[in-house]
């Protein structure tokens, strides 16, 4: 039967023998002899601490050993205190650096938003003139056009309108970035809003041989929303769904009152397009970000649409939910409060 060695402060000191040799209390030869003695004791079933071996072999007395151990413990404690103090200082320095970096990032974001706003407004003025003259050309107010000229004017007008839409998106994004996305909330007829949004994207859907569907529950009526901005949200979601749906696919806009939330209408735009990997869903709401960022990406766009959709939906006190399966399709939904009538929802 083996016996356990007595608990001693010695066990708190690492490499006690080396320390005693360095301080001149032992010779290297004595340390080696003590280690052999300790090993021999362990083999016979009576393990002992190294300090006990020193005492039993007459190399040290107990007071000298205890004093040496105590000095080592105090030295270790002092080193630990110094290390903790240094660590706290480094943590404080790192925290200050991170705070400064965060402040600089916020300033850069503000500068970026201001730059986008200024440039967008400067672009809007000459573009308005261009669109005005394009309208005059289309109406032939400035003279009769040949068929080829009419075609060229139509193409130019569509491109200019697209550019105007992009500029408006940039202005809206800069407003959202600066917390200036003001809403005018009032009762809005959602069925009318949904039908208008579908009609807006119908030509693009037909060009891509994609069918559009509208499914509204009978209870869906007026919602409390900013009509212009929610209309923009619906159009963006529908255009995005059409863009990522293959020819022959379907895009559906639906709205229903959820049994668990009778005071809200859940709006959903669903498609059977290419879908998104679940781990990448959050990325689609990052401004100026595209899942396919290669120079020859198949799908165009600035990467602002869904980022702005999220900001507008959040401004309505709502939240966007995305359910997507690669190669199966995507469904994006969000709730809107039903408009109050006579003080009751």
N, C-alpha and C positions, 0 to 999 in steps of 0.2 A: 504494500500500500504506500503510495506516494503522499508526501505532505506538501502543502502549499507554502511558499515563502511568505514571511511576514510582510505586511504592508509597510512601506517605508517611503519617506520623501524622495529617496534615491530614484524611484521609478519615474519621477517627473523630469529627470535630467537626462537628455539624450547623450550618448557617447561619454558617459561619466569617466571611463578609464582614460580616454584621450585627453579629456580636460585636466585630469589629475597629473598626467605626464607633462602637459604643456605648462602647468603651474609649478612643476618641480617637486611635487609631493610624492611622485612615484617615478621609477625608471621604466623604460620600455620593456626591459627584461622582467621586472616585477609584474608589469601588466600582463605579459604573456604567460607567466607562471600562474597568475591569479585566474586567467581565463581557462587554462588547462585544469586547474583545481575545480573551478565552477562546473566545467563539463564533466569531470570525473564524478562530482557529487550528484549531478543530474542523472548520470548513468546508473548510479547505485540506488536511485529512487528518492533522493533527498535534494531537490533543487534548491539552490540558494542564490541570493542576489550577489552581484559582483562586489558590492561594498562589504558584504559579510565575508566574502572570500578574502578581501584585503585584511580584515580584522583578524580572522582565524589564522591567517598566515603570518601575522605580526607585522605587516607592512604599514598599517595605520591603526591608530586607536579611534574609538568611537567619537570623542569630541572633535578630533581633526576631520574625520569623515563628515560628521554632521555640519561642521562649519563650512567645509568645501561645498557640500550639497546646497546649503542655504545660500551661499554666495552665488552659485550657479543659478538657483531659482530666481534670486533677485535680479541677476543680470538678464535672464530670459524675460522676466516681467518688465524690466525697463525697456528691453528691445521691442516687446510687444506693444507697450504704450507708445513708443516712438513710431512704430509701424502704423498703429491705428491713427495717430495724429497726422502722419504723412498721408495716409489713405483718405482721411476726412478732408485734408487740404486739397488733394487731387480731385475728390468728388465735388468739392465746392468750385474748383476751377473749371471742371468739366461742365458742371451745371450752369455756370456763368457763360461759358462758351456756347452751350446749347441754347440758352436764352437769347444770346446775341445773334446766333444763327437764325433762330425762329423769328426774331424781330426783323432781321434783314430779309428773310423770306417773305414776311408779310409786307414789307415795304416794296419788294420786287413785284409781288402780286398786285399791289395797288398801282405801281407804275405801269405794269403790263395792262391792267384794266383801263387806266387813264389813256395809255397810248392807243389801245384798240378803239376806245370811244372817240378820241380825237381824229384818228385816221379814218374811221368809219364815217364820221360826220363830214369830213373833208371830201370823201369819195361820193357821198350821197348827193351833194350839190351838183357837180358836173353830170352825174348819171341822170339826175332828174331832167336836165336839159336834153341829154341824149334821148331819153325815152319820149320826151315831148316832141322832138323832131321826128323820131321814128313813127310816132302816132300820126303826125301830119303826112308823112310819106305813105303810110298804110292807107290813109283815107284819101290819098291822091289830091290833097289840098294844095300841094306844091307842084302839081302836074301829073299827067297820066304816066303810069308805069307799064313797062313791058312785062310779060309773064315771068321772065327770068329775074327782072328787078324786084317784082313782088315777092318772089321766092326768097331772094336775098334779104329783103327787108324783113320778112317774117322770121327767118332764121336769126337775124341780128336782134330783132325785138325779143325773141325767146331768150337769147343769150343775155341780153341786157336785163330782162326781168329776173333771170336766174341770179345774175350778179347783184341786183337790188335785194333779192331775198337773202343772199349771203351777207350783205352789208347789214341788213336789218337784224339778222341773227347775231352778228358781232356786237351791234349796239345793245341788243337785249342781254347778251352775255356780260358785257361790261357793266351794265346796270345791276345784274344779279351779283357780280363779283364785288361790287361796292355797296351791296345791301340796299340798292335803290329800286328794287323790283316791287313797285307799288301795285296793289290790286284794287279793282273796283268791284266789290262783291255785291251781287244782286241776284234775284231769281232769274234763272235762264232756262228756257225750254230745251231740254236735252235732246228729245227726238229730232227737233228741227236742226239743232247744232250738229248732231251725228249725221243726218242726211246730207247737210251741206258739205261736211268734211269728206264724205264718201264721193260726192259729185266732183269735188275738187281734184281728187286723185284718180277718178275713173278713167280719164284718157290715158294716163300713164299705165294703169293696170291693164287696160285693153291692149295697149301696145305691147305689153309683155305677156299677153294671153293669160292673164290672171283674173280670176273671178272674185268679185267683191260681194260680201254678204252683210246684211244688217239684221241683228236679232235683239229686239228690245222687249223686255217684259212689260205686260200691260200696266203695271204699277209705276213704271218710270215716267216721270213728268218733269217738273221743274227742280233744278239743283241750284245750290248757292255757289256761284262761281263768278270769276272774271270772264265774261263771254269771249272777248278777243283772245285772251291768253289760253283758255281751255280749248278754244277752236284751233289755235296754233298747235297745242299739244296733240290733239286728235289727228291733225293733218300730218304732223311729224311722225307719229307712231304708225299711221297708215302708210305713208311714203316709205318709211324704213322697212315695214313688213313687205311691201311690194318689191322693194329693191332686193331683198334677200330671199325672195320666193322664186322658184324656178317656173318656167312657162308651164301652164296647165295647173298650177297650184291655186290655193284659195287663201284669201285674207278675210277675216270676219271681225266686225265691230259689234260688240254686244254690251248690254247694260241690264242689270237686274238688282232688285232689292234683296239683300241677304237676310234670311230668317234670323240670324244671330245679331244682325245690325240693321234693324228696321228703320233707323233714321238716316241711312246712307244708301247710295246707289254705287254698286261696283261696276266700273267701266273696264272693259277688256278689249285689247286688240290682239288677235291670235292669227298665226299663219302656220303653214306646213312647209316652211322653207328649210334653210340649211342648218338652223339651230346654233346654239352656243354651248361650249363645254361649261359645266357648272362652276368650275374653279376660275373661269374667266368672266363670269357674269358682271362682277363689280367693275371690271375694266371698261365696259361699254359706256359707263356714266362719267368717265374721266374726260375733261375738255381737251379737244384737239388730239384725242387718242383714237386709233383705229386698230381693230384686232389684226387686220392685215395691213401692216405699215410699209410694205415693200413699194418700191418706186413704180412697179408695174401691177399694183393691186387691181383686182377685177372690179371692185366696187368703189365708187367715188365718194366725195363728201368731205366736209371739213372736220368731222368728229365733234361738232358742237351740238347737234340736234338733241341727242339723248341727255347730254349734260344739262341743257336748258330745260328739257322736259322735266327732269328730276327737280331742278330749282323751282320751277313754276308749281309743280305738284306739292313740293314741300311748303311753298308760300301759301298754299291753300290749306295747310295743316294736315296734309295727307301723306301717304307713303306709297312708293312704287314696289310692286312685287313682280319678280320675273321667274317664270318657269320655262325651262328650255331643255330640249333633248337634241343632241347633234343629229343632223339628217332627218329629224322628225318635225321640228318646228319650234316656235317660241310664242309664249303668251305673256303679255305685259298688262298688268291691271293696277288700278288704284281706286279708292273710294272717294266719293264726293257727297257732302251732306245734302240731304233733301231740303229744298227751300221752305222756310216757314210760311205758313198761311194763317192769318188771324191769330198769331202768337203761338200756333201749334204746328209741329212738324208733321 
